[in-house]
Amino acid sequence: MTAVATRSEIALNARWDVESVYTSPAEWEADFSRIPSLLKPVVDMRGKLTTPEALAKVFQAEDELGLLLGKLHLYAHMMEDVDTTVGENQARMGKIRAQWAKISGDTAYIRPEILMQSEETLKAWRDHEALKGFRRTMDLLFREKPHTLSTEEETLLGLSSDIFSIPYESFSKLTNADMKFKSVHDGAGTEHAVSNGSFLSLLQSTERPLRKAAFGSIYEGYGDHVNVLCSTLNGSTKTHAFNAKVRRFGSALESSLFNDNVPTAVYHSLIKAVHNALPIFHRYLDVRARQLGLSGDLNMWDLHVPIVPDFELSVSWEECREWVVESTKPLGEEYQKGVLASFDERWYDIFENKGKRSGAYSTGAFGQKPFMLLNYHSSLDDVFTVAHELGHSMHTLMSHRHQPYRYSDYPIFLAEIASTTNEALLQHYLMKTQSDPRLRAYLLNHLCDSFRGTMYRQTMFAQFELAIHERVESGESLTADWLKEYYYDMNAKLYGPHVKTDDRIAIEWSRIPHFYYNFYVYKYATGFAAAQIFSQRIIESAEKRDAYLGFLKSGSSRDPLDTVRAAGVDLADPKVLEQAFARFDAAIGELEDLLTSE
């Protein structure tokens, strides 16, 4: 049996360097005790925000407090996520969440107190010398004026933030720590442990019975908890709808897109564009079915296995490093130094272990290294995941280097562009350097699967997310039966006649954490589309590369659509999506040519 390692069995050089944040829990506790002294100057300004100088003072105090909280939160969630079963880790994370909720309440007066001023006064303050470093903040505050509540109401909402996070916390604890799945066996009788982390690698097996068994194990496991997971999703969705309503937005979607200043038309246009491009997707599914010898019998557990015959690829961590380093060389010297540091300075937590959070992500705090959680199983998908998360981490590194703390963070809308551009560069590098026609076909298969998983599947998720919010906003609750029926129908329409839609896919919604993130998933698709164009521009010229690096350095200093437009891509233009789908169509053609020449 392929057992999942315990945390203590993972080598130190395969763990991220959490000790560089705090050397021990005791040091974390000592810093935690500093919160009241840094909070006091912020709280003491209540009722005094009547001059530009006072605003500058409270903003500076906010930043000092934010720097500490970011570091404390980074350590707490890093420690919890590598072993969610350890009570001490859970308690520490709960402690910082509770403190953050209290601080949200204590500081909630700031925005409404500022916005009590007239528009004329706010415009005059915005250009005052004392607020020279905070003009972007003033612009954003002014835009929020129609959606800002009274001081008392903002304080109440701030104090409630910890409560609002309970549905996701419950989902995360249940699915990462408590749920167990039946082991499965391959054709040789070898037993394989099934977990959230191993599921994808099992679906990539060339043994169809093993794929089918893993599929059944996961969804039967989730099915055993479907009513609880319906309840957590219902609670999370109602929270989003509640916050949108009390802040006077027309919908949860409008509220979610507001901070990025993205029109809701961009969201709806994405869903429409994907539906219009379904014939291209169905062409790929037909190729997949024919290549696997499953025409008329392709099922949901056959969508991840590589379709290149007699070709298996296992990529060691050392080889993964080489590919990722080489593929990012077109981005220049400063970028390369960061890439090398990521491998040499333990930015990664590489392998799966018992109790570790599933999936992968990049995280960081101002003044700290960026870090990446992985569950690396040596597949090609895992290599692309490393490139993806490194794109996030390098975005963090460069933004932190070139922006002050207040503008050093960047919205998710931009983050997904940086990560998928790295994936596109890796694809380009491997297609350029690998001569084996089977590997080249494998890479094209991977690209086609990336389109399937990102442009199509994530947009299906976006449609589902829109539907559940609209249902809640209409006054109805989410029920397990309704969720299963709607989700099944969406899959049937997406995959069309080329795929047998197994009934158990109807509960896939229950295992998708992104549905708790408040309209997050559409950003994967828009980012992926932009990345197809940016990667080509980076390779074409140093001038276009530098424009892209300018995007990475921008942080939140501009609205996201403006940041991307300045770098050379206009995401409000439907032609961007058309160009992306044209690339997909071309990749299918290249793949067919290579497969038929075998």
VOGU-3710 file (C-alpha; in Angstrom, 3 decimals, decimal comma):
1> mtavatrsei> 0,000/0,000/0,000  1,226/3,473/-0,867  0,821/5,096/2,549  0,670/8,834/3,190  3,653/9,969/5,276  3,339/11,591/8,675  4,687/15,125/9,103  7,711/13,902/11,045  8,682/11,657/8,119  9,046/14,613/5,724
11> alnarwdves> 12,681/15,704/5,340  13,529/19,195/6,575  14,691/20,397/3,150  11,279/19,438/1,744  9,476/21,638/4,281  8,980/25,351/3,967  11,105/27,575/6,152  8,473/28,598/8,672  11,280/29,204/11,191  12,314/32,286/9,205
21> vytspaewea> 8,982/33,840/10,191  9,159/32,828/13,868  11,745/30,518/15,373  9,224/29,050/17,800  5,621/29,276/18,987  6,917/31,183/22,007  8,346/33,893/19,766  4,987/34,086/17,985  3,238/34,510/21,332  5,634/37,308/22,298
31> dfsripsllk> 4,816/39,190/19,097  1,111/38,483/19,551  1,305/40,276/22,904  2,372/43,459/21,069  -0,995/43,822/19,350  -2,646/46,020/22,029  0,184/48,565/21,962  -0,041/48,870/18,175  -3,830/48,904/18,176  -4,067/51,702/20,744
41> pvvdmrgklt> -2,867/54,549/18,447  -5,470/53,503/15,877  -8,303/53,328/18,417  -7,245/56,623/20,022  -7,900/58,462/16,753  -11,616/57,737/16,926  -13,594/60,980/16,710  -10,498/62,913/15,595  -10,422/62,278/11,833  -11,168/65,870/10,926
51> tpealakvfq> -7,967/66,923/9,154  -5,648/65,508/6,473  -2,896/65,235/9,085  -5,133/63,134/11,334  -5,930/60,821/8,428  -2,235/60,395/7,649  -1,588/59,542/11,297  -4,271/56,864/11,465  -3,216/55,385/8,117  0,380/55,089/9,321
61> aedelglllg> -0,737/53,457/12,573  -2,927/51,062/10,567  0,065/50,054/8,482  2,238/49,314/11,506  -0,497/47,151/12,986  -1,138/45,456/9,631  2,520/44,538/9,236  2,469/42,689/12,554  -0,880/41,001/11,939  0,255/39,804/8,523
71> klhlyahmme> 3,317/38,151/9,976  1,360/36,571/12,842  -1,289/35,229/10,495  1,311/33,879/8,068  2,974/31,737/10,723  -0,311/30,559/12,227  -1,848/29,369/8,990  1,405/27,828/7,731  1,655/25,774/10,898  -1,996/24,726/10,779
81> dvdttvgenq> -2,093/23,836/7,092  0,803/21,369/7,192  -0,977/19,384/9,922  -4,621/20,240/10,509  -4,922/17,493/13,147  -2,690/19,234/15,727  -4,794/20,992/18,354  -2,089/23,564/19,160  -1,981/24,650/15,516  -5,770/24,963/15,392
91> armgkiraqw> -5,828/26,958/18,624  -3,170/29,388/17,387  -5,080/29,981/14,154  -8,305/30,431/16,090  -6,581/32,938/18,337  -5,378/35,143/15,490  -8,760/34,916/13,739  -10,537/36,017/16,920  -8,072/38,860/17,412  -8,518/39,937/13,794
101> akisgdtayi> -12,287/40,014/14,289  -11,897/42,169/17,400  -9,548/44,536/15,570  -11,982/44,735/12,668  -14,587/45,919/15,131  -12,247/48,341/16,909  -11,089/49,945/13,659  -14,368/49,836/11,758  -14,997/53,478/12,629  -12,272/54,710/10,280
111> rpeilmqsee> -14,012/54,442/6,935  -17,434/55,791/7,972  -15,870/58,582/10,027  -13,845/59,735/7,035  -16,767/59,377/4,660  -19,007/61,529/6,859  -17,202/64,456/5,258  -18,628/66,114/2,167  -17,436/65,173/-1,299  -15,852/68,619/-1,622
121> tlkawrdhea> -13,859/68,171/1,597  -12,697/64,679/0,646  -11,489/65,882/-2,751  -9,540/68,709/-1,109  -7,993/66,346/1,456  -7,010/63,905/-1,259  -4,565/66,424/-2,750  -3,155/67,627/0,577  0,595/67,191/1,060  0,081/65,204/4,284
131> lkgfrrtmdl> -1,743/62,523/2,302  0,701/62,396/-0,584  1,449/58,719/0,032  -2,231/57,858/0,548  -3,923/59,332/-2,522  -4,824/55,935/-3,918  -6,388/55,118/-0,530  -8,434/58,316/-0,684  -9,623/57,526/-4,210  -10,783/54,084/-3,107
141> lfrekphtls> -12,505/55,461/-0,016  -14,351/58,012/-2,099  -15,609/55,244/-4,381  -16,832/53,285/-1,351  -18,886/56,165/0,011  -22,274/54,872/-1,271  -21,635/51,460/0,294  -20,291/52,523/3,677  -22,511/52,226/6,748  -22,562/54,160/9,985
151> teeetllgls> -19,753/53,746/12,481  -21,932/51,586/14,724  -23,005/49,355/11,830  -19,455/49,008/10,510  -18,262/48,095/14,011  -20,925/45,412/14,277  -19,983/43,928/10,887  -16,325/44,003/11,821  -17,003/42,106/15,020  -19,008/39,547/13,024
161> sdifsipyes> -16,207/38,698/10,584  -15,040/35,744/12,668  -18,576/34,318/12,700  -18,920/34,726/8,934  -15,859/32,531/8,387  -17,334/29,538/10,275  -18,943/27,823/7,223  -15,629/27,633/5,396  -13,714/26,640/8,521  -16,181/23,807/9,096
171> fskltnadmk> -15,889/22,688/5,467  -12,091/22,764/5,669  -11,866/20,812/8,922  -14,325/18,175/7,721  -12,755/17,609/4,311  -9,076/17,886/5,279  -8,930/16,365/8,741  -11,999/14,256/9,464  -13,082/12,619/6,210  -11,741/9,183/5,344
181> fksvhdgagt> -11,862/7,426/1,983  -11,746/3,749/1,100  -8,453/2,506/-0,300  -8,425/1,158/-3,858  -6,399/-1,540/-5,611  -4,680/-1,592/-8,968  -4,553/-4,547/-11,346  -1,549/-6,034/-9,553  -3,389/-5,981/-6,242  -1,380/-3,086/-4,811
191> ehavsngsfl> -3,415/-1,011/-2,391  -3,523/2,774/-2,850  -4,605/5,229/-0,167  -7,190/7,699/-1,447  -7,033/11,283/-0,221  -7,810/14,729/-1,544  -4,134/15,054/-2,357  -3,753/11,719/-4,173  -7,048/11,829/-6,072  -5,743/13,549/-9,199
201> sllqsterpl> -2,726/11,267/-9,539  -5,047/8,243/-9,311  -7,302/9,707/-12,006  -4,208/9,999/-14,216  -3,511/6,276/-13,966  -3,549/4,345/-17,230  -5,545/1,604/-15,440  -9,176/2,435/-16,047  -10,560/0,239/-13,218  -8,236/2,035/-10,777
211> rkaafgsiye> -9,440/5,439/-12,030  -13,055/4,356/-11,679  -12,473/2,981/-8,181  -10,740/6,190/-7,024  -13,581/8,255/-8,489  -16,074/6,157/-6,572  -14,080/6,305/-3,342  -13,885/10,095/-3,321  -17,475/10,811/-4,258  -18,933/8,121/-2,070
221> gygdhvnvlc> -16,897/9,586/0,792  -18,242/13,065/0,133  -21,702/11,650/-0,429  -21,706/10,344/3,141  -21,490/13,974/4,319  -23,516/15,698/1,606  -26,131/17,223/3,918  -23,525/18,773/6,223  -21,617/20,118/3,206  -24,836/21,525/1,779
231> stlngstkth> -25,345/23,340/5,086  -21,834/24,850/5,099  -22,189/26,020/1,481  -25,637/27,444/2,204  -24,253/29,346/5,187  -21,336/30,751/3,207  -23,540/31,824/0,295  -26,031/33,499/2,626  -23,152/35,382/4,234  -22,111/36,798/0,856
241> afnakvrrfg> -25,709/37,740/0,041  -26,177/39,363/3,461  -23,053/41,498/3,178  -24,018/42,636/-0,324  -27,514/43,600/0,769  -26,506/45,571/3,864  -23,934/47,483/1,805  -26,562/48,418/-0,763  -25,250/46,449/-3,715  -27,602/45,087/-6,330
251> salesslfnd> -26,289/41,538/-5,901  -23,559/39,456/-4,326  -21,843/39,363/-7,719  -21,807/43,143/-7,984  -20,489/43,392/-4,433  -17,724/40,877/-5,094  -16,518/42,608/-8,260  -16,721/46,098/-6,743  -13,292/46,207/-5,094  -11,626/45,309/-8,391
261> nvptavyhsl> -13,832/47,812/-10,223  -14,716/45,057/-12,701  -18,106/45,416/-14,435  -20,480/42,468/-14,000  -20,610/42,369/-17,803  -17,091/40,883/-17,796  -18,365/37,942/-15,702  -21,422/37,338/-17,852  -19,398/37,721/-21,063  -17,032/34,987/-19,926
271> ikavhnalpi> -19,886/32,519/-19,379  -21,386/33,431/-22,767  -18,035/33,117/-24,560  -17,414/29,652/-23,112  -20,853/28,447/-24,145  -20,185/29,765/-27,653  -16,867/27,891/-27,718  -18,328/24,522/-26,700  -17,890/23,085/-30,225  -14,105/23,470/-29,856
281> fhryldvrar> -14,253/21,716/-26,493  -16,379/18,896/-27,873  -13,850/18,469/-30,674  -11,184/17,847/-28,049  -13,396/15,395/-26,156  -13,917/13,486/-29,391  -10,139/13,285/-29,883  -9,735/12,082/-26,280  -12,417/9,417/-26,651  -10,999/8,096/-29,933
291> qlglsgdlnm> -7,439/8,055/-28,638  -8,411/6,111/-25,516  -10,515/3,707/-27,562  -13,580/4,845/-25,634  -15,754/6,413/-28,317  -19,262/6,254/-26,941  -17,973/5,157/-23,516  -15,881/8,108/-22,240  -16,764/8,764/-18,596  -15,969/11,331/-15,917
301> wdlhvpivpd> -13,022/9,310/-14,603  -11,414/9,297/-18,075  -10,891/13,054/-18,327  -7,494/13,333/-16,626  -5,500/10,378/-17,899  -2,935/11,385/-20,563  -4,025/10,200/-24,009  -0,556/9,671/-25,462  -0,093/5,899/-25,971  2,556/3,984/-24,043
311> felsvsweec> 3,996/7,101/-22,476  4,373/7,701/-18,766  6,123/10,665/-17,277  7,402/10,924/-13,726  9,279/14,134/-12,976  11,594/14,196/-9,970  11,768/17,312/-7,840  15,280/17,984/-9,166  14,120/17,825/-12,783  11,111/19,964/-11,932
321> rewvvestkp> 13,489/22,600/-10,618  15,552/22,554/-13,817  12,516/22,942/-16,069  10,978/25,743/-14,038  14,245/27,682/-13,785  14,954/27,422/-17,511  11,410/28,280/-18,552  11,443/31,566/-16,637  14,712/32,871/-18,098  12,873/35,042/-20,679
331> lgeeyqkgvl> 11,626/37,116/-17,731  15,080/38,524/-17,053  17,755/38,678/-14,376  15,791/40,070/-11,427  13,081/37,474/-11,889  15,617/34,650/-12,224  17,298/35,541/-8,947  13,975/35,160/-7,193  13,272/31,826/-8,895  16,616/30,405/-7,780
341> asfderwydi> 16,062/31,687/-4,254  12,713/29,890/-4,108  14,438/26,521/-4,497  17,508/27,316/-2,397  15,789/29,048/0,525  12,917/26,611/1,248  9,976/28,585/-0,062  8,216/25,261/-0,770  6,464/22,699/1,412  6,750/19,960/-1,157
351> fenkgkrsga> 5,160/16,611/-0,321  1,839/15,395/1,012  1,617/14,247/4,630  -1,204/13,124/6,891  -3,382/16,017/7,977  -1,884/18,419/5,448  -4,241/20,717/3,615  -4,994/19,467/0,119  -4,160/21,321/-3,108  -1,565/24,030/-3,501
361> ystgafgqkp> -1,260/27,746/-2,861  1,171/30,620/-2,480  1,179/32,792/0,610  3,241/35,563/2,135  3,442/38,665/4,283  5,257/41,943/3,717  8,902/41,634/4,732  8,821/37,813/4,642  9,659/35,232/2,021  6,806/34,116/-0,191
371> fmllnyhssl> 5,900/30,503/0,565  4,193/27,729/-1,404  2,257/24,740/-0,126  2,370/21,790/-2,522  1,333/18,147/-2,560  3,916/17,004/-5,111  3,427/13,539/-6,666  5,931/13,831/-9,570  3,341/14,193/-12,351  3,551/16,695/-15,176
381> ddvftvahel> 0,527/18,433/-13,666  2,524/18,830/-10,467  5,355/20,530/-12,381  2,898/22,980/-13,877  1,468/23,537/-10,405  4,951/24,507/-9,184  5,294/26,980/-12,072  1,807/28,300/-11,283  2,409/28,870/-7,572  5,851/30,305/-8,257
391> ghsmhtlmsh> 4,165/32,844/-10,515  2,123/33,947/-7,518  5,162/34,038/-5,250  7,269/36,042/-7,695  4,359/38,443/-8,136  4,385/38,831/-4,345  8,148/39,298/-4,199  8,271/41,933/-6,938  5,209/43,795/-5,727  6,614/43,929/-2,197
401> rhqpyrysdy> 9,939/45,196/-3,502  8,483/47,971/-5,630  5,443/49,154/-3,670  5,017/50,487/-0,129  3,251/48,180/2,314  -0,165/49,780/1,779  -0,123/49,043/-1,971  2,066/45,947/-1,920  -0,763/43,449/-2,039  -2,522/42,692/-5,291
411> piflaeiast> -6,039/41,483/-6,051  -6,754/37,875/-6,999  -7,877/39,124/-10,403  -4,233/39,976/-11,175  -2,756/37,049/-9,272  -4,213/34,457/-11,629  -2,594/36,162/-14,602  0,877/36,003/-13,052  0,535/32,315/-12,190  -0,848/31,108/-15,516
421> tneallqhyl> 1,664/33,150/-17,495  4,370/31,056/-15,823  2,529/27,915/-16,884  2,377/29,161/-20,467  6,125/29,898/-20,417  6,812/26,384/-19,134  4,691/24,959/-21,926  6,607/27,020/-24,496  9,991/25,978/-23,073  9,199/22,273/-23,082
431> mktqsdprlr> 7,718/22,342/-26,582  10,870/24,104/-27,779  13,413/21,836/-26,059  11,803/18,380/-26,117  12,118/16,475/-29,407  10,393/13,225/-28,448  7,102/13,326/-30,407  5,350/11,408/-27,629  6,407/13,992/-25,038  5,395/16,821/-27,355
441> ayllnhlcds> 2,001/15,186/-27,790  1,838/14,750/-24,027  2,506/18,477/-23,557  -0,155/19,435/-26,082  -2,499/17,073/-24,269  -1,614/18,920/-21,066  -2,327/22,293/-22,684  -5,666/21,048/-23,978  -6,483/19,712/-20,521  -5,544/23,097/-19,053
451> frgtmyrqtm> -8,081/24,726/-21,353  -10,596/22,097/-20,290  -9,888/22,573/-16,607  -9,551/26,363/-16,601  -11,473/28,000/-19,421  -14,318/25,492/-19,428  -14,528/23,799/-16,024  -13,753/26,906/-13,973  -16,294/28,880/-15,974  -18,820/26,125/-15,260
461> faqfelaihe> -17,929/26,657/-11,590  -18,492/30,393/-12,086  -21,925/29,699/-13,546  -22,751/27,426/-10,605  -21,568/30,044/-8,134  -23,760/32,647/-9,802  -26,752/30,282/-9,690  -26,430/29,447/-5,975  -26,132/33,120/-5,049  -29,100/34,079/-7,205
471> rvesgeslta> -31,143/31,303/-5,574  -30,281/32,507/-2,073  -30,899/36,138/-3,052  -34,356/35,174/-4,302  -35,197/34,017/-0,780  -34,673/30,270/-1,206  -32,214/28,071/0,650  -29,840/25,635/-0,971  -30,849/21,997/-0,606  -28,741/18,957/-1,369
481> dwlkeyyydm> -31,264/17,734/-3,937  -31,364/21,046/-5,795  -27,566/21,369/-5,756  -27,104/17,847/-7,092  -29,678/18,284/-9,858  -28,377/21,663/-11,013  -24,741/20,576/-10,867  -25,411/17,356/-12,778  -27,291/19,217/-15,523  -24,437/21,711/-15,901
491> naklygphvk> -21,929/18,905/-16,385  -24,163/17,162/-18,907  -24,426/20,355/-20,972  -20,728/21,134/-20,707  -19,497/17,712/-21,786  -22,275/17,050/-24,272  -22,764/13,694/-26,008  -19,079/12,743/-25,862  -19,030/11,933/-22,114  -21,216/9,664/-20,021
501> tddriaiews> -22,023/11,828/-17,026  -21,723/9,525/-14,018  -24,467/10,219/-11,481  -21,906/10,710/-8,707  -20,523/13,855/-10,358  -23,690/15,513/-9,045  -21,995/15,926/-5,643  -18,691/17,307/-6,913  -19,760/20,760/-5,712  -19,397/19,454/-2,154
511> riphfyynfy> -15,601/19,148/-2,439  -14,766/22,472/-4,182  -13,335/24,947/-1,625  -13,456/27,839/-4,096  -17,248/28,037/-3,795  -16,639/29,585/-0,364  -14,350/32,300/-1,765  -17,050/34,689/-3,035  -16,865/34,675/-6,854  -13,219/33,709/-7,111
521> vykyatgfaa> -13,134/31,087/-9,849  -13,932/33,283/-12,859  -10,569/34,944/-12,310  -8,827/31,684/-13,188  -10,432/31,751/-16,632  -9,796/35,441/-17,365  -6,246/35,081/-16,059  -5,640/32,026/-18,218  -6,871/33,858/-21,316  -4,616/36,834/-20,616
531> aqifsqriie> -1,656/34,540/-19,932  -1,842/33,037/-23,416  -1,206/36,521/-24,808  1,293/37,729/-22,191  3,543/34,671/-22,550  3,840/35,283/-26,275  4,553/38,985/-25,739  7,315/38,181/-23,204  9,064/35,989/-25,749  8,632/38,480/-28,603
541> saekrdaylg> 10,610/41,413/-27,204  12,359/42,907/-24,165  10,044/45,925/-24,347  6,928/43,753/-24,017  8,608/41,692/-21,294  9,346/44,866/-19,334  5,723/45,947/-19,681  4,725/42,630/-18,103  7,283/43,052/-15,308  5,748/46,471/-14,691
551> flksgssrdp> 2,452/44,701/-14,145  4,093/42,393/-11,560  5,528/45,403/-9,731  2,270/47,370/-9,613  0,661/45,740/-6,591  -2,663/47,437/-5,954  -1,509/50,886/-7,055  -4,094/50,886/-9,877  -7,392/49,199/-10,676  -6,802/45,675/-12,033
561> ldtvraagvd> -8,182/46,240/-15,536  -6,011/49,365/-15,837  -2,920/47,470/-14,647  -3,407/44,718/-17,237  -4,243/47,203/-19,982  -1,035/49,147/-19,294  0,903/45,898/-19,744  -0,616/45,355/-23,188  -3,808/43,275/-22,760  -7,360/44,638/-22,499
571> ladpkvleqa> -9,528/42,142/-20,607  -12,664/44,160/-21,310  -12,203/43,322/-25,000  -13,961/40,072/-26,041  -11,181/39,493/-28,585  -8,924/38,356/-25,731  -11,174/35,345/-25,129  -11,446/34,726/-28,867  -7,641/34,654/-29,147  -7,444/32,191/-26,255
581> farfdaaige> -9,969/29,822/-27,811  -8,157/30,086/-31,150  -5,006/28,878/-29,360  -6,994/25,934/-27,985  -8,290/25,054/-31,438  -4,755/25,196/-32,869  -3,403/22,995/-30,046  -6,061/20,360/-30,789  -4,967/20,359/-34,423  -1,297/19,971/-33,479
591> ledlltse> -2,183/17,181/-31,080  -4,203/15,289/-33,693  -1,320/15,551/-36,184  1,158/14,091/-33,692  -1,183/11,309/-32,603  -1,997/10,222/-36,148  1,703/10,166/-37,068  2,465/7,638/-34,318
//
